[in-house]
Amino acid sequence: MLLLTDNFVNSEYCLNEFDVAFRVGKPVIMMLKGDVDMTRAPPVIRDLFHTYVRVLWKCDDNGEYSMTTSWENVCNAILESRLTISGVP
């Protein structure tokens, strides 16, 4: 699971960890927390974001985050990513 935040896209350490996991074919479930400046993210993360983002967390007027998707979608995304990695159609 990748929790994508502005801090993440500005962290060289986080980006390197993602790069290694992505290169070895680890499944990636992307969770977006708040408003992220995607122009600062590397192209591969932007592509994944536009194609595979599954979980969105939005901040309400009280400063609390709530998930804007269902846990069923999260579970399906995990299962789909495992099937893709294992080569099962």
URVENQUI-V311958 format. One record per residue. N is the residue number from 1. RES is the residue in one letter. OMEGA is omega in whole degrees, 0 to 359 (none if undefined). D_CENTER is the distance of its C-alpha to the mean C-alpha in Angstrom with 1 decimal. Layout:
n	res	omega	d_center
N	RES	OMEGA	D_CENTER
N	RES	OMEGA	D_CENTER
This chain:
n	res	omega	d_center
1	M	179	6.5
2	L	177	4.4
3	L	186	5.5
4	L	178	5.5
5	T	174	9.2
6	D	179	12.3
7	N	180	13.4
8	F	184	10.6
9	V	177	11.3
10	N	183	14.9
11	S	178	15.1
12	E	179	16.6
13	Y	180	16.2
14	C	181	12.4
15	L	177	12.2
16	N	178	14.8
17	E	177	13.2
18	F	183	10.2
19	D	179	12.9
20	V	180	15.0
21	A	181	12.7
22	F	181	11.8
23	R	180	15.6
24	V	173	16.7
25	G	177	14.8
26	K	176	12.6
27	P	181	10.4
28	V	171	6.6
29	I	185	5.0
30	M	175	1.5
31	M	182	3.9
32	L	180	5.9
33	K	177	9.2
34	G	179	12.2
35	D	182	13.1
36	V	177	11.4
37	D	184	13.7
38	M	177	11.9
39	T	180	15.3
40	R	181	14.9
41	A	176	11.8
42	P	182	13.0
43	P	183	13.6
44	V	178	11.5
45	I	177	8.2
46	R	179	9.9
47	D	178	10.9
48	L	180	7.7
49	F	183	6.7
50	H	183	10.2
51	T	193	10.4
52	Y	181	7.7
53	V	186	5.6
54	R	187	7.2
55	V	178	7.5
56	L	175	9.0
57	W	180	11.0
58	K	179	14.1
59	C	178	17.0
60	D	183	20.4
61	D	179	23.8
62	N	180	24.3
63	G	179	21.3
64	E	180	19.7
65	Y	174	16.1
66	S	181	15.9
67	M	183	13.4
68	T	174	14.0
69	T	181	13.3
70	S	176	15.3
71	W	176	14.8
72	E	177	16.2
73	N	178	13.3
74	V	180	11.0
75	C	178	13.8
76	N	178	14.3
77	A	178	10.8
78	I	180	11.5
79	L	179	14.9
80	E	181	14.2
81	S	178	12.1
82	R	179	15.0
83	L	180	17.5
84	T	181	16.2
85	I	183	16.4
86	S	179	19.8
87	G	179	21.1
88	V	181	22.2
89	P	none	22.2
